[in-house]
Amino acid sequence: MWRKFLKRTPVQTVMGYRLPEPRLTWQAALWMVVYLGLPLLLLGTLIDLAIQLTTGICTGLWCFF
């Protein structure tokens, strides 16, 4: 399965010019963090807050500060 993702595509040319290969840009990485990282962080924070309010035991990262 991983070979499908790691396999390089053949070099594409247009009118004799070699096209650059697709790559991950900083903007794409930033949007991945925004759309994937922030919701997971928010969900984890809400779960920690719910546990703290119901049991009285702090399990979140803010317990260390």
Buried (B, 14 or more C-beta within 10 A) or exposed (E): EEEEEEEEEEEEEEEEEEEEEEEEEEEEEEEEEEEEEEEEEEEEEEEBBEBBEEEEEEEBEEEEE
